[in-house]
Amino acid sequence: MYERMRPFSQQDIHRLHSASMEILRDVGVAFHDPEALEIFSDHGVRVEQKTVFLTERDVRMAIASVPSEFEINGRDPGKSVTVGGDGFIFLPGYGPPYIVTNLGEQRPASLEDYQNICKLVQTSRQIDMNSFLMVEPWDLDPRTSYLDMLLANITLCDKPFMGCSFNRQACRDTMEMAGLAFGGLDKIVDRPVTVGAISPSSPLQYSKEASGAIIEYARFGQPLLIACCVMAGSSGPISMAGVLALQNAEIMAGIALAQLIKPGLPIIYGAASCPMDMRVGTISIGAPETAVLAGATAQMARFYGLPSRGGGDLTDAHFPDIQAGMESALIMVTAVRNGLNFILHSCGILGSFVAMSYEKFIADEELCGMVRQLLKPIEVSEEAIDLEEVKEVGIGGQYLTRKRTLERCRTEYFIPELMNRQGYGNWKRAGMQRADVKATAIMERRLANYVKPGIDPQVEEALVSYVSEHKALLNQAAVLSRG
């Protein structure tokens, strides 16, 4: 297929791979968790203080057992998803502490916002799986907020969901609550029902929390998304090639730890790396270089035979305006066309991960649908061409009232809900609504018509009780630690 975006040559990929292996061998990666260091040491890996030095043989042994494709089970089995291969799935944004209102003001996110986004994911025709930290609620105790978020995620949506990986306790609570939802803890061991997101601390470190999360998820056989967010020119080299070599070394170190604990554990090779805008010192997730890095990440993942993760509708804009649309479309189309499998931040992100917008969520959903349509192959068959119809209509005829046109007029093409296709006169008579204003109305209608998915009342009661009891335990532990 003709493609203007130049893919790496095999020589390029091998050069990046070799550079990463040299980094792992000569510089190493720090793991700030004693058990992680012990696991490496027990398996014959060189460890000096907190630094782990991996050989190419260590890396190749680790990736050899990672599946190239795996399934994540949903509470509704019909909504389970496959990660890897030629397919791709969309997930909403992850991490923002703020909501941008339809007037462009930032306000702190709340639990109600989190619950609303769960409802939008549940009712979405485009979003395949929920993330975890779609927003960070300010009205909850930060020590226990993840419990309320997990409860909302499990009960308000029956699609697969990402788990919490804040620390070891949060990982264990994720497993316990997933076990309650799926009929028992023994029912989820080595059966993927969630995904833990692990982010190395660039350059070349895994925090105590990240290392511990790898260990906890691996022991339960739950997939891990190991994704770097290197800021080119700040936490990583300024060159794109240098970023790719560095992030590859970091990802491989995390994969090695996970596979030493549980050989064959499903892993997603991921990155959210982007340049730093040298004028203002902030990350620029809407930059064209972010798209380039996403495409390169997908190629590196394929080299190792691993599923890949990248960002979707990313932007640095603070309102769902022209800038947001341009940047989001650029990143999303590049990510999907370059073969990424697990596309996080597909809906709602504004302001370089700082904020979530309901209006942009609706707009991004429509962009996801357009991208799916973009990738549908054109059927070239005798039936599709239908020469007989062409001959019957002949010169100067019309196809509008033909039987096949009438049969397929509602299904043949993508029909937008948000985008305007009216003539100017009709658009003016309808109120001259901008897309963001129309998105507000669509969002409000979706939330008003939301129907909670079915869940066994005893299971829901057990989940609510678990959250209540463990919030009390965590609060008690916090009091004792202060005393």
C-alpha atoms as one frame of an Amber mdcrd trajectory, in Angstrom:
protein
   0.000   0.000   0.000   1.296   3.458  -0.882   1.995   5.397   2.286   3.663
   8.798   2.556   4.541   8.297   6.241   7.901   6.578   6.079   8.028   3.465
   8.244  11.257   2.380   9.862  13.520   0.104   7.889  14.646  -3.106   9.542
  18.044  -1.450   9.974  16.408   1.455  11.829  14.521  -0.860  14.166  17.568
  -2.984  14.918  19.593   0.155  15.632  16.965   1.351  18.135  16.780  -2.113
  19.675  20.566  -2.306  20.027  20.726   1.143  21.601  18.082   0.114  24.153
  19.969  -3.074  24.993  23.124  -1.048  25.556  21.247   1.303  27.897  19.908
  -1.658  29.895  23.343  -3.292  30.047  25.516  -0.259  30.823  23.231   2.261
  32.548  20.495   0.033  33.967  17.078   0.857  35.381  16.378   1.726  39.019
  13.566  -0.128  40.815  12.637   1.476  44.137  10.981  -1.609  45.602  13.002
  -4.170  47.591  10.881  -7.115  46.437  11.363  -6.197  42.789  15.133  -6.109
  43.287  14.971  -9.467  45.057  12.996 -11.015  42.187  15.574  -9.866  39.652
  18.462 -11.060  41.817  16.858 -14.459  42.457  16.653 -14.977  38.686  20.320
 -14.234  38.117  19.957 -10.645  36.922  22.747  -8.292  38.011  21.555  -5.875
  40.689  23.691  -3.145  42.237  21.971  -1.293  45.074  18.683  -0.227  43.398
  19.835  -0.531  39.802  19.029  -3.531  37.634  21.239  -4.369  34.641  19.555
  -6.501  31.983  21.226  -8.313  29.116  19.718  -8.796  25.680  19.244 -12.450
  26.571  17.193 -11.427  29.642  14.987  -9.251  27.449  14.509 -11.842  24.713
  13.568 -14.498  27.264  11.014 -12.111  28.783   9.262 -11.123  25.567   9.295
 -14.659  24.161   6.371 -15.691  26.359   4.208 -12.553  25.998   1.075 -13.231
  23.898   0.619 -11.108  20.780  -3.142 -11.040  21.344  -5.422 -11.604  24.332
  -8.987 -11.036  25.525 -10.194  -8.852  28.389 -13.503 -10.062  29.779 -16.366
  -7.662  30.403 -19.009  -8.074  33.070 -21.277  -8.464  30.057 -19.481 -11.259
  28.149 -20.772  -9.852  24.868 -18.718  -6.697  25.490 -15.385  -8.429  26.044
 -12.576  -7.029  23.900  -9.564  -8.449  22.111  -6.269  -6.559  22.390  -3.627
  -7.039  19.716  -3.461  -8.410  16.213  -4.931  -6.181  13.528  -7.696  -4.823
  15.760  -7.949  -1.714  17.893 -10.109  -0.584  20.802 -11.000   2.893  22.055
 -10.934   4.005  25.714 -11.771   7.417  27.240  -9.292   9.847  28.755  -7.220
   9.125  31.856  -5.904  11.338  34.629  -7.455  14.847  34.438  -8.174  16.620
  37.744 -10.434  19.249  36.126 -13.600  19.540  34.075 -13.891  22.246  31.419
 -17.424  23.622  31.356 -19.317  24.535  28.205 -18.347  28.158  28.940 -14.643
  27.306  28.922 -14.082  27.545  32.672 -12.041  24.946  34.558 -13.544  23.520
  37.731 -12.451  20.662  40.001 -13.825  17.283  38.938 -16.210  15.475  41.284
 -17.437  11.933  41.875 -20.603  12.873  39.978 -18.444  13.719  36.960 -16.713
  10.365  37.254 -20.074   8.602  37.421 -21.368  10.590  34.446 -18.404   9.520
  32.337 -19.030   5.887  33.305 -22.590   6.382  32.022 -21.364   7.925  28.777
 -18.973   5.020  28.247 -21.794   2.549  28.902 -24.035   4.214  26.312 -21.291
   4.800  23.742 -21.333   3.040  20.379 -17.651   3.841  19.877 -15.914   3.370
  23.248 -15.070  -0.309  23.750 -13.640  -0.273  27.275 -13.564   2.055  30.262
 -10.334   3.469  31.641  -9.868   4.061  35.368  -8.933   7.629  36.255 -11.209
   9.365  33.717 -11.223  12.278  36.152  -9.786  12.684  39.623 -12.629  13.606
  42.023 -11.734  16.456  44.366 -14.708  15.831  46.654 -13.312  12.497  47.881
 -10.545  11.651  50.327  -7.529  11.017  48.053  -6.453   8.085  50.237  -9.641
   6.149  49.531 -11.102   7.753  46.393 -10.029   4.861  44.189 -12.530   2.596
  45.982 -15.459   4.828  45.018 -14.139   5.029  41.470 -13.829   1.257  41.159
 -17.362   0.854  42.512 -18.749   3.278  39.938 -16.755   1.678  37.144 -18.002
  -1.828  37.920 -21.651  -1.051  38.700 -22.464   1.735  36.219 -20.825   0.121
  33.202 -20.591  -3.533  32.177 -17.783  -3.086  29.649 -14.211  -4.134  30.556
 -12.405  -1.587  32.720  -8.899  -0.585  33.722  -7.952  -1.137  37.340  -6.193
   1.041  39.875  -2.417   0.867  40.246  -1.781   3.718  42.682  -0.022   1.419
  45.148  -0.017  -2.207  46.276  -3.110  -1.845  48.446  -5.065  -0.268  45.597
  -3.998  -3.139  43.323  -5.159  -5.727  45.863  -8.466  -3.919  46.312  -8.900
  -3.883  42.530  -8.437  -7.663  42.476 -10.824  -8.212  45.379 -13.557  -6.054
  43.859 -13.110  -7.587  40.411 -13.375 -10.974  42.106 -16.688  -9.972  43.684
 -17.992  -8.836  40.288 -16.932 -12.034  38.505 -18.033 -14.638  41.021 -14.995
 -15.031  43.242 -11.316 -14.195  43.394 -10.427 -17.655  42.126 -12.473 -16.951
  38.989 -10.204 -14.112  37.841  -6.736 -15.527  38.530  -5.070 -15.821  35.121
  -8.339 -14.711  33.470  -7.970 -11.094  32.297 -10.810  -8.905  33.554  -8.911
  -5.644  33.995  -5.638  -3.920  33.080  -3.128  -2.146  35.304  -1.464   0.983
  33.902   2.217   1.297  34.856   4.245   4.404  34.089   8.025   4.413  34.567
   9.503   7.613  35.965  11.698   8.782  33.107  14.546   8.617  32.793  15.076
   4.953  33.708  13.253   4.516  37.025  10.299   2.592  38.430   8.909   4.051
  41.635   8.091   1.882  44.614   4.394   2.172  43.723   4.883   1.266  40.057
   7.165  -1.666  40.859   4.751  -2.964  43.484   1.819  -2.640  41.082   3.634
  -4.772  38.498   4.167  -7.455  41.120   0.562  -7.453  42.372  -1.060  -7.530
  38.919   1.349 -10.197  37.694   0.640 -12.496  40.614  -3.061 -12.433  39.774
  -2.377 -12.953  36.085  -3.967  -9.635  35.129  -2.609  -7.767  32.077  -0.308
  -4.805  32.395  -0.056  -1.705  30.254   3.534  -0.512  30.573   3.606   2.931
  29.036   6.270   5.619  29.163   5.599   9.310  29.007   8.991  10.701  28.077
   9.057  14.466  27.635  11.462  14.968  24.747  14.033  17.580  25.664  13.332
  17.340  29.392  12.963  13.855  30.889  14.387  12.356  27.696  16.650  13.240
  24.776  15.524  15.976  22.423  15.809  13.726  19.367  12.939  11.417  18.431
  15.345   8.501  18.003  16.812   9.101  21.459  13.321   9.138  22.998  12.442
   5.851  21.303  15.617   4.139  22.499  15.111   5.393  26.058  11.415   4.504
  26.290  12.067   1.081  24.799  14.646   0.352  27.492  12.215   1.453  30.216
   9.361  -0.648  28.817  11.548  -3.738  28.427  12.683  -3.501  32.052   9.077
  -3.501  33.249   8.163  -6.404  30.974  11.148  -8.372  32.290   9.992  -7.988
  35.902   6.425  -9.015  35.063   7.510 -12.087  33.099   9.867 -13.263  35.840
   6.851 -13.334  38.160   4.317 -14.766  35.694   5.687 -16.040  32.370   3.123
 -15.495  29.631   1.418 -12.567  31.376  -0.356 -10.369  28.794   1.476  -7.079
  28.314   0.651  -3.982  26.279   3.696  -2.092  24.997   2.808   1.556  25.307
   3.901   5.144  25.269   2.512   8.632  25.607   5.801  10.353  24.890   5.722
  13.839  23.422   7.917  16.893  22.976   8.330  19.739  25.399   7.510  23.151
  23.992  10.822  24.865  24.645   9.170  28.308  24.694   6.995  27.638  27.752
   8.384  24.415  29.292   5.210  22.331  29.054   4.421  19.073  27.333   2.797
  19.325  23.933   0.557  16.310  23.389  -1.096  17.874  20.339   2.200  18.330
  18.464   2.841  16.470  15.204   5.877  14.887  16.883   3.493  13.174  19.321
   1.804  11.516  16.345   5.177  10.529  14.905   6.242   8.962  18.210   2.938
   7.080  18.457   3.453   5.589  15.013   7.030   4.639  15.844   5.875   3.024
  19.108   3.478   0.812  17.154   6.311  -0.293  14.865   8.582  -1.147  17.785
   5.790  -3.153  19.420   5.255  -5.138  16.215   8.994  -5.853  16.064   8.666
  -7.582  19.432   5.313  -9.192  18.614   3.479  -7.249  21.336   0.145  -5.391
  21.432   0.661  -1.629  21.458  -0.842   1.388  23.172  -0.915   5.039  22.223
  -2.921   8.204  22.718  -5.982   9.068  20.660  -7.793  12.416  20.589  -5.039
  14.445  22.232  -4.819  18.220  22.312  -3.186  21.085  24.153  -6.274  23.277
  23.633  -8.295  24.347  26.670 -11.661  24.332  24.884 -13.181  22.034  22.245
 -12.409  24.524  19.493 -10.672  24.441  16.103  -7.291  23.726  17.687  -8.720
  20.802  19.646 -10.301  19.357  16.527  -7.180  19.722  14.386  -4.791  18.213
  16.912  -7.123  15.407  17.973  -7.826  14.339  14.398  -4.115  14.356  13.539
  -3.124  12.202  16.519  -6.075   9.803  16.286  -5.846   9.098  12.562  -2.089
   8.590  12.810  -2.456   6.252  15.793  -5.048   4.042  14.138  -3.473   3.995
  10.688  -0.099   3.070  12.179  -1.542   0.001  13.878  -1.876   0.853  17.570
  -4.181  -1.591  19.357  -5.124  -0.028  22.706  -5.990   3.632  22.173  -6.316
   5.449  25.475  -7.490   9.088  25.657  -9.893   8.531  22.765 -12.522  10.844
  24.273 -12.651  14.030  26.286  -9.073  15.183  26.899  -8.202  18.894  26.911
  -5.226  20.968  28.053  -2.429  18.392  27.853  -4.164  15.850  30.144  -5.208
  18.517  32.674  -8.941  18.542  31.954 -11.876  16.504  30.671 -14.728  18.014
  28.677 -18.182  16.529  28.204 -18.533  18.381  24.910 -15.208  17.127  23.621
 -16.131  13.616  24.755 -19.150  13.736  22.419 -17.122  15.260  19.575 -14.318
  12.725  20.001 -16.822   9.877  19.926 -17.939  11.065  16.520 -14.327  11.269
  15.376 -13.829   7.668  16.534 -16.781   6.631  14.387 -15.387   8.521  11.410
 -12.025   6.804  11.830 -13.691   3.377  11.932 -15.468   4.279   8.687 -12.242
   5.576   7.166 -10.608   2.174   7.647 -13.409   0.118   6.161 -12.136  -1.413
   2.921 -14.026  -0.710  -0.273 -15.749  -3.869  -1.442 -14.758  -4.521  -5.029
 -17.015  -7.278  -6.371 -19.404  -7.793  -9.249 -22.320  -7.258  -6.858 -20.851
  -4.017  -5.475 -20.068  -2.578  -8.918 -23.414  -3.791 -10.345 -22.821  -3.134
 -14.020 -26.399  -4.071 -14.812 -27.674  -1.092 -12.836 -25.204   1.221 -14.556
 -26.391  -0.041 -17.937 -30.065   0.349 -16.984 -29.625   3.943 -15.773 -27.486
   4.759 -18.771 -26.413   8.225 -19.838 -28.049  11.156 -18.034 -30.183   9.018
 -15.708 -30.376   9.138 -11.907 -29.746   6.676  -9.053 -31.654   8.430  -6.274
 -34.851   6.397  -6.607 -33.219   3.109  -7.516 -34.163   0.130  -5.318 -30.604
  -0.454  -4.098 -30.194   3.225  -3.171 -33.406   3.145  -1.147 -32.379  -0.099
   0.586 -28.913   1.119   1.560 -29.281   4.885   1.968 -29.257   4.664   5.793
 -26.409   2.174   6.128 -23.963   2.708   3.285 -22.300   5.866   4.627 -21.339
   7.234   8.017 -24.203   9.317   9.414 -22.990  11.878  11.967 -25.023  12.942
  14.962 -22.949  16.013  15.788 -21.446  17.273  12.543 -23.482  19.705  10.464
 -24.273  18.813   6.853 -27.205  21.158   6.324 -27.122  24.033   3.909 -26.563
  27.473   5.395 -30.262  28.411   5.293 -31.423  25.323   7.167 -28.572  25.623
   9.668 -29.520  29.255  10.339 -33.208  28.426  10.758 -32.280  25.636  13.200
 -30.581  28.140  15.507 -27.031  28.371  14.066 -25.765  25.939  16.679 -22.019
  25.454  16.945 -20.820  21.879  17.344 -19.871  22.383  21.009 -23.374  23.703
  21.827 -24.980  20.776  20.054 -22.625  18.417  21.936 -23.940  19.738  25.257
 -27.494  18.836  24.246 -26.448  15.349  23.087 -24.587  14.739  26.352 -27.511
  15.864  28.488 -29.887  13.646  26.526 -27.583  10.651  26.887 -27.316  11.066
  30.649 -31.080  11.600  31.026 -31.804   8.396  29.105 -29.095   6.300  30.756
 -30.211   2.886  31.996 -28.018   1.161  34.529 -26.815  -2.244  33.311 -28.058
  -5.274  35.200 -26.076  -6.536  38.166 -26.932  -9.125  40.800 -28.210  -7.154
  43.850 -26.148  -9.357  46.177 -23.004  -8.663  44.160 -23.657  -4.928  44.239
 -24.347  -5.042  47.976 -21.081  -6.933  48.517 -19.171  -4.325  46.488 -20.735
  -1.428  48.411 -19.933  -3.128  51.721 -16.366  -3.796  50.626 -15.837  -0.130
  49.765 -17.348   1.043  53.049 -15.311  -1.382  55.171 -12.015  -0.743  53.434
 -12.408   3.019  53.506 -12.819   2.729  57.264  -9.744   0.492  57.507  -7.597
   2.844  55.437  -8.722   5.855  57.431  -7.980   4.020  60.687  -4.527   3.091
  59.430  -3.866   6.713  58.499  -4.846   7.870  62.000  -2.585   5.265  63.632
   0.362   6.225  61.405  -0.008   9.872  62.462  -0.286   8.957  66.124
